[in-house]
Amino acid sequence: MGIHGVEQTWMNNYLKNRSQCVKMSGCTSDLMEINYGVPQGSILGPLLFTIYINNLPKVTQNSKVVLYADDTVLFVASKDIKEVENSLSKDLIAVNKWLYKNKLTLNVKKTKCMVFGSSTKLNKTEKLNITCGNSILEQVSLFKYLGLWFDPNLTWAAHIDKICSKVSQRIGILYRTRSYINPGIANKIYKALILPVMYYGDIIWSTGVMSNIARVKRLQNRAGRIILRCNRRTHKTDIHKSLNWLYSRNRSSLNQTLMVAKNLFILLYECILYE
């Protein structure tokens, strides 16, 4: 992986001569040397694991692979569901072989398959029949991946349901405690505990149905009224101006712009680096 010399010696020293034991019902086992893996909970652990599985996408022939730590997704796009089925089945066999060779295992119970498309086409589409080992993968209509809830039509309705449920609970806490804190502290609590939940992944789900997105906006306005201790007649413009908040659509636009700028910066850096 390009690590050599003093750095390689340091890395060897970091990984070798480690041991572990098991404690159960007050009894502790003897220490046993660890020959594989990285120290659990270590800062370098995720980075080393990412380096370790970095070449996994090279074994697939028909699908695009997206890696995020130990979460791996295989994508296949086709108008023919049988082609999708065959492509995924072949690539899963290749992935399984790679995992076995590299002393890793695939958690079949957590592995799911999902078909995306319009409602009209999905109603005419047969279910996927993909086997992994001796098991048939479960086809789901809703799946959580990296904090986002995916539905077959990519309407993000289910994801927004989850957001509204979680945000409503936290706004309720804010409402019950507002008499003990001033608006400045309440605004800080909102920014720390509610805002990150409300707008996580908004550059993706903000492309959904406007009626669903409007529910998030209403929750934001409700939180603003609680912080300022004003009634329902107070216009949202006055709320945002008093708290110096961005409107929902402006925040999503800002996040999209920042994402594009970061990607352009990375692209420019790589061009300079390899020039």
C-alpha positions, 0 to 999 in steps of 0.5 A, a space after each residue: 500500500 506504499 507504506 515502507 521504511 520507518 512508517 512500516 516498522 511503526 505500523 507493524 509494531 502497532 498491530 503485532 503482539 496484541 492479545 485479548 480475553 473473554 470475560 463471562 459470569 465473573 470468569 476470565 479466559 486466558 489471554 490469546 494472541 490476536 493474529 487478525 484485525 485492528 484494535 477495537 475502538 482505535 483511531 487508526 482502526 477505520 482507516 486501516 480497514 478502509 485501506 484493507 478492503 480498498 480493492 474490493 470493487 475490482 472483483 466485480 464485473 457487472 456492477 458499480 460498488 460503493 464503499 463506506 467503511 464496512 457498508 458496501 453497496 452493489 448497483 446495477 442499472 438495466 431495463 431487464 430485471 433478469 439482467 439485474 438478477 444475473 449481474 448481481 448474482 455473479 458479482 456476489 459470488 465474486 465478492 464472497 470469494 474475495 471476502 473468504 480469501 481476505 479472511 472476512 465474512 459477509 453477513 447474509 442476514 443484513 444483506 438486502 436487495 432493492 429495486 428502484 424505478 417508477 411505480 408503473 414499472 415496478 408494478 410490472 416487475 417480478 421480484 428479484 431472486 438472488 442467492 448468496 451462499 445457501 440463502 436467498 436475499 430478502 427484497 425490501 421496499 424500505 432500507 436505511 443506508 448511512 442515515 437515509 431511508 430509501 424507498 423504491 420510487 425515491 420520493 423520500 417520503 419515509 425518510 421525511 416521516 422519520 425526520 419529522 418524528 425525531 424532530 417533533 420529539 426534540 421540539 417537545 423537549 425544547 417546549 417543556 424547557 423554554 421557561 427555564 432558559 432564555 431565547 439565546 440558549 434555546 437557539 443554541 440547543 436548536 442548532 445543536 440537537 435539532 438542526 443537524 437531524 432536520 437537515 442531514 442529507 438534505 441535498 438528496 431528499 430535498 429533491 422529493 415531493 414538495 408537500 413532504 418537504 413542507 412538513 420539515 419547514 413547518 417544524 422549523 417554524 414551530 421551533 422558531 416560535 417556541 424559542 421566541 415565545 411568540 404565537 402562531 400569528 407571527 409570520 415566518 419571515 419575522 421568525 427567521 429574521 429575528 433568529 438569523 436563520 436561513 430558509 429551508 430552500 436556501 439552506 439546501 441550496 447552500 449545502 449543494 453549493 458547498 458540496 460542488 465546491 468541495 468536489 471541484 477543489 478535490 478535482 483541482 488538487 488531483 489535477 495539480 498533484 498528477 500534472 
